Amino acid sequence: MTPGFSTSTRIDLNQIGEARNSMLSIKLDQVSDSVSGQTVVDPKGYLTDLNSITPQTSGDINDVKKARLLLKSVITTNPKHSPGWIAAARLEEGCEVCPKSEDVWLEAARLQTADHAKAIVAQAISHVSQSVKVWLKAVDLEAEASAKRRVLRKALETVPTSVRLWKEAVELEEPADARILLTRAVECCPLSVELWLALAKLEDYENARKMWMMRGQIEEQKQNTEAARELYNKALKKNPTSISLWLLLSLLEEKAGQVTKARAVLEKARLRNPQCPDLWLEAVVVEVRGGKNIGLALMAKAMQECPASRILWAEAIFLEPRPQRRTKSVDALKKCEHDPHVLLAVAKLFWSERKINKAREWFQRAVKIDPDLGDAWAFYYKFELEHGTEAQQEAVLKNCVSAESHHGALWCPVSKDIENWQKHTEELLILVAKSLPVMT
């Protein structure tokens, strides 16, 4: 017979009063024992017949809590006493008896280590998926911010009207991403003054640039080109250093077929914001998209003004005629040896030359040095879709999800599209990869 469970030591713990008295006795014993520098609790007196106190209704939860306190004292002060652990495990049967009680699940999770608590909370969610407290406990159990975001996304899919969950999700994001979440939050919780105020404060924090951008983009979606142009120009008078606004106006003119105006916008932008690689790169790309041969000459000017720009070096490789690209890539690596954009460009170069093994090696280097660069993952995944095995494709998907990529000139327009706010990293990766050009 297991020590501590003999019939001579059985005590009926069904009554709350007896549990309370036992707890008080423990406290007194601890104070007494501490005089001699030791704290010892005899577990035998209250480890008997614990099956009798598993909750039968939600009203019995206070009994569960008291029993847990007793058991916690046993396993804390006498951790090698196996009957204590066995009794604690038996008490978990309460989760089976009252599976719809969030309090029972939360108490069960609280008694466990973090890893075991995660398993309990996962079970709890399957029974009380609308419980905000249980979802918040699941978030609290995660150590990494990326993991917390994943849990909160799932929680908001299940309980989209919870102001508390939206607030927790917003607090984990940078201002730009927080704005996207808050925009969706006020749609789901339109009566929450708190969320509306948070959105207003965030817009004020960003000096109203985002508001101008949003208004301009809304007009573009309505195909009101003139209204969008007017909004962008007004915004630039107030925010002449906003590179994003200059780029939006340039792109608007280009899409409207006004390439000359797009050039003029970018020239004016560079005068206001000298030595800005993003503005130079867009100027080059405008010429390349327009089929002009002046892209290479413009890139040379850009490199003179921004000689250490990594994004310019990465783009410069593919502006060269094919025979000179390898030489240009060597120059780029000398200037920016550990830059993910340059490593990605080299990987793409090998891909275009159908050197599959070398391309794969350089893609791996790029995502290793900066796992947050979504563009690198997207190109890597597209590469494996064309040249890899199913296992290699799955490996890229899995690693990208683990990395929780957030950045990239190609990644961000997809991930920040309001229509994609609920999409997970895996879905975003597939969308971005589909949008990429075929390497030639």
N, C-alpha and C positions, 0 to 999 in steps of 0.2 A: 504494500500500500504506500502511496506517495506521502512523504512526511508533510505534516501540516493539514492533512485531510482526514485524520482519525476521528472516529465517532465521539471520542472523549473530548475533543476540542471543538465540536460543532456549535456554532452560535447562530441564532436566527437574526438575520439582518434585514428583515422585511420592513421593519418600522423605521421611519426617518429619525425618530428621536434617538434610537439606539445608535444609528450611524453617526448622529451628531455627537453623542457622548463618547463614542470611540475616537472621533476626531479630536475632541478636547483632550482625551487621555493621551493621545499621541503628542499633542503640543506640550502638555505638562511633562511627559517623559523626556521629550527632547530638551526642554529647559533644564530638567534635572540632570540628564546625562552630560550636557554641555559643560557642567562644572568640572568634570574630570577630563574634559577635552575630547569626548566621544559622543556620538549620537547613534544609538542602536534602537531599532524598532522590532518588536517581536511580531512576526507576521501571522502566527498561528491563530490568534484570536479572531481575526476577521477575514479569513480566506475560505471560510466554509460555506458550501452550498450557495455560491453566487448566482447559480442559474435562477434562483428564486427571485432575484431583483432585476431581471431584464425587463424593460418597460413593455407594458401591454397596451398602453395608450399614450398619446402625446402628453397627457397630464402627469405621467410618471417620470418626466425628464429630470425633474429636480432630484429624484432618487438616483438616477443614473449619474448625475453630476457629483453627488456626494460619494457614491460608490467609487467613481473615478478618482476623486481626491484621496480616498483611502488607499486604493490600489497604487496610485502614483507614489504615495509615501512609502509603500512596501518596496516597490521596485527601485526607488531612488536610494533609500537608506540601506537596502539589502539586495543589491543588484544580482547577486548570484543565487538568490532564492527562487528556484524554478516555479514553485506553485504560484508565486505572485504573478509571474508572466503568464502562466496558464490561465489564471483567473481573469487577468486583464483581457486576454484573448476571448474568453467566454463572454465577457461583457459586450464585446463587439457584436454579439448576436442581436443586440438591440437594434442595429441597423437593418437587420432582416425583418424584425418584428414591426418596426416603424419606418419603413423606407421613404415615406413622404414627409418626414419631419426633418427640416434643415438643421435644427438644433442637435439632434442625435448625430447626424453626419459630421457636423462641425466639431462636436465633442470627440467623436471617434478619431477624426484627423488630428486634433490637438494633442492627443496622447501619444501619437506616433512620431517617428523620425521623419525628416522631410521627404525622403523617397517613398516610404510607406504611406505617408499622408497624401502624396500625389495620387497614389492608386485608390485610396479611399475617396478622395474628392472626385476622381474620374467616375467612380461608381455612383457617387452622390448626384452628379450631373445627369446621369442617365435616369434618375428617379425624380429629381427636382430641378429640372433644367431652367425653370423660371426664377430660381432663387438667386437674387443678386448677391446675397451674402456668400453663397457657395462659390459663385464665379470669382468674387473678390478674394476668397481664400485660395482658389486655384492660382490667381495672379500673384498673391503674396508668397506662395511656395516656390515660385520661379526666381532664380537669382539673376539671370541675364535680362537686360532690357528688351532684347529681341524676342525672347521667349514670352515675356510679359505681354508684348504687343500681339503675338500670335494668339494668346489666350483671350485677350480683350477683343480681338477681331471676331473670334468665334462666339464670345459672349454677346457681342452686339448684334450678331446675326440672329441669335436666339431671343435676346431681350432688347430690341432696338429702342424701346421707350424709357430706358433707365438713364436718368440724368447722372446718377453716380458713376455708372460705367463709362459714359461719354467723358466725364471729367477726368477719370483715371486714364483713359486712352489719350486724351489731349495732353495731359501733363508729361507724357513720355515722348512727345514729338517736338521737333524743331519748329520755329514759327511758321515756316511755309507749309509744312505738312499739318501742323495744328490747325491752320486756317481751313484746309480742305476738310478735316474731320469736323470742325465746328460748323462749317457750312451744311454738312450732312446732318449734324446733331440737331440743329434748329429746325430742320425739316421733320425729323422724327419726334422732337419734343418742342413743338412750336409755342407752348405756353411757359416754357422755362425762361424766366427773366435772367437767371444766372448765366445760361448759355449764350443768350443774345448779348449780354454785357461783355462776356468774355470775348466774343467775336468782335465786338466794337472796339474793345481795348487792344486787341491784337492788330486790328487794322490801323489804329492810331500809332501803335508801336512801330509798325512798318512804314510810318510816315505817309500813309495813304497810297503808296505806290501800287500795292496789290489791288486796291479798289479801282484805281484807274485801269490797271491791266485787265481786271475782270470785266469792267464795263466795256472796254474796247473789244475784248474777245467775244462778249455777248453780242455786240453789234456785228462783228464778223460772222458769227454763226447765223445771224439773221440776214446775212449778205448785204448789210448796210455799210458798204465800204467807206462812203463819205463821212458817215457819223463816227465810224471807228477811227478814221484818219484824224478827225477833229479832236476826238478824245485823247488820242496818243500825243498829238501836238500840244494840247493844253497841259497834259501830264508832264511832258518834257520841259515845259517852261518852269514848272514847279520843282522838277527833279531831273536836272540836266546831267547828273552823274549816274542815273539809272541805266546800266548797260542793257538790262532786260527790255526796257521800254524802247530804246533805240533799235534793238534787234526786231522787236515786234512790228515797229513802224516800217522798217526796211522790208521785212517779209511780206507785210501787207501790200506794199507797192509792187514787189516782185510778183506776187500772186495776181495782182490786178493788171499785170502785163506792162507795168511802168518800171522797167529795169533801170532806165536813166535816173528816175527819181530815187530808186533804191540805192544806187551808187551815191547820189547826192546826200542822202540821209546818212549813210555810213561815213562819208567824208566829213560831214559836219560833226558826227559823233566822235570821230577820231581827233578832231580839233579840240573838242570839249574834254575829251578823255584820252590824252596821249599815252602811248606805250601800253595799250590795252590789247592783249593777244586775241581775245574773243571777237573784238570788232574787226581786227585784221583778218582773222580766219573767215568770218562771215563775208567780208569783201571778196576774198579769194573764191569762196564757195559759190557766191553769186555769179562770178565770171565762168566758173567751171560748169555750173548748171545751165548757163546761157550758151555754152558751146564756144566761148571765146578762148583764144589762145594766149590771152594776157595773164592767165592765172599764175603761171610760173614766174613771170616778171614781177607781178604784184606780191607773190610770196617772198621773193628776194628782198623787196622793200620792207616787208613785214619782219623778216629775219634780221634786217639791219636795225630796226627800231626795238625789236624784242628778241635779242640773240639767244636768250636762255629759255624761251618759251617751249615747254614740252609738247603742248598741243599743236604748235606750229611745226615742230620737228617731225611729229608723228604724221601730220598731213602732208608735209613736204615730200615724204618718201614716194607717195603715189602720184604726185604731180610730175615726177621725172619720167622720161621715156623708159620703157621696160628695161633696156640694157643697163641703164644708170641707177636703177632702184636699189640694187644690192649695195653699191658704193654709198648711196645716200643713207641707207639704213645703218651702215657702219659708222658714218659721221654722227648720226642721231644717237646711237648707243654710246659713243664717246662723250657726247655732251650731256646726255640724260640716261646714264647707265641703268639706274634702277627705277625708271619711271614706267608705270603700268601702261600709259598710252603708247609709248614708244615700243614696249614689249609686245603690245597688242598689234601694232602696225607691222612688226617683224613677223609675227605669227601669220597675219593675213598675207604678207608677202610670200612666205613659204607655201601657204595654201594656194595662192594664185599660180605658183610654179608647180603645183601638184606634188610637193615634197611633204607627204602626209605625216610621216613620223616626226619630222622637224617642226612642222606646224603645230602638231599636238604638244610637243615639248614646250614650245614658246607660249602657247595658250595657257598651259599649266603654270608657267612662270608668272604670267600676267595676273592670273586670278589669285595666285599665292601671295604676290607682293601687295595686292590691293583687292581683297575679297569683296569690298563694298562697291566695286566698279561694275555696275550692272551691264554696261556695254560689252565688257570683256566676256562675261558669262554668256551673253546672248550670241555673240559671234562664235564662241567656243561650242555652244550647243548646236548652232546651225551647221558648224563644221562637222560635228559628230553625227548629225542627222544625215549628212551626205556621205561621210567616209567611215563612221564608226559602227561598232556592233551595238546591239540593243543594250547590252550591259554597260558599255561606255556612255551611251546616251543617258541611261538611268543614273549613272554615277555623277554626271554633270548636273542633272536636275537635283539630285539629293544634296550635293555639295553647295549648290547655289542657294537652296532653301536654308541650309544650315548657316550660310554666310549672311542671309538677310540683306541682300544688296539694296541700296537706296539711291545710288548716284549714277550719272552718265548722261551725256547729251542726247542719246537715243532712248535711254531708259526712262528718264524723268517725264517726258511728255506723255508716255503711256501710263506710268504709275500714278501720275497726278491728275489724269483725266478723271473727272467726277464720276463717270460711268464705271470706272474700274476701282472705285474706292474699297469695295469689299473683296477684291481679288487677292489671292495669296501669291507669294513669290513665284511658285511653280507656274501659275497661270500667266503671270506677267512675263516671265521668261519666254514662254511659248509665243505670246503676242509680239514681243519685241523681236524675237528671232524671225518670225514670219515677215516682219516689216523690213528686214535687212536685204540689201542687194546681193545678187549672186556674184561670187568672186570670179573675176576673169583675169 
